[in-house]
Amino acid sequence: MSPVQSSSFVQSLLSAHPPSKSAGAAKIDPLTDHKLQKAAAEFEGQLLSALWKSMKTSFGDADGDSDDPAGQTLQDYGIDAMSQAVGKAGGLGIGRLIVKQLETKIARSQNENSSKPR
């Protein structure tokens, strides 16, 4: 199996919806934006990992290979690595939605704090 980055199918899916800022995106400082992007990518990776592990359990093969604890651990590590790579590359778009919501709330909070008299 080839790595996620070299798969032309995955690359075409990810390039169709690149993680970009919308024109009306809220303005927040770059450090906060970077932290939001990183946290959203990690969250999406964890979500994908849980989803894929659940699917593996539900639809796994009945060969008896699942009895090997070492093999099971390696499969789980592989799923985790693949999930994190997909999350960092833009994932399914869940991370972008989270960032968009949080940027709006942070900008609104910053605007409210700056307009309050001191």
N, C-alpha and C positions, 0 to 999 in steps of 0.2 A: 504494500500500500504506500502511495506517495504522500509526502507531507502536504499539508493544507495549502501552503504558499505556492506549490508547483502545480496544483490542480487547475487546469484551464477552466473547467466548469465552475469551480468555486470562485476563481478570480473574476469570471464574467458576471456571476451573481453579485459579488461584492462591488464591482465597478459600476454596476447598474444603479446602485444606490449608495454613493460614497457618503461618508460622514461629513456633512458640510453644514455650515451655519445658514440659517434662513435669512432672508433680507431684513426681516423685522425682528431679528434676534435681540434680546436684551443685552445691554452693555455691562459687563462685569470685568473685574481685573483679570489679567492673563493667568496669574497664579491660581486663582480660584477656578477659572475655566479649565486649566490643565488638571487640577485635582478632580473636578467634576467628570471630565472626560475619562480619566483613569479609573475612577470609582465605578462609573457606569459600565465601562468595558469589563472590569472585573466582575461586577454583578451579573452582567449578561453571560459571561463565561461560566460562572457558577450555576446559573439557571440552565444553560445548555448542558452542562455536565450532569446535573441532576436529571434532566429530561432524557439524555442519551443512556444513562445508567438504568433508568426505569424502563426504557424501551428494550435495552439489552436483557434485562431480567424477564420482561414480558414475552419477548419474541426470540429469546436465545435458543441456541441449538440444543437438542436433547442427546448429544453424543456422549455425555458424561465428562466432557472437558471441564465443565464448571466445578468439578470436585477438586481440582488442583488449586490450592490456595495461592501458590506463587503465580500461576497463570492468571488467576483472577485479579491479583494485585497489579500485575503488569498491564492487564486490559484496562483497569481503572485508571492507572497512570496515563495510559495512552489517551483515554477519553478526556481526562483532565487537561492534558497538554493540547489536544485538538480543540477543546472547548475554549480554552484561554486564547489560542491563536485566532479562532473565529471571532471571539468577542473583541479582541484588539483590532481586527481588520474591519470591524463595522457590524459584524454579527447579523442579526435579523432586524435590526432597527430599534430594538427595545431600548438600548442604551441611549440612542439619539433622542427618543421620546422622553426619557427620564431627564436627560440634560436640558432639553428644551423647557420642560416644566420647572425644573429647579432654577434655571437661569432667570426665568420670568419672576419667580418668587423672590429670588435674591435681589434682582434689580428693583422690584417693587419695595422690598424691605429697605434697600439702600436709599431709595428716593424718599421714603417716609422718614427715615432717620435724618436725612440731610435737610428736609423741610421743617423739622421740628425746631422751635426756638430753644435756645440753650440758656 
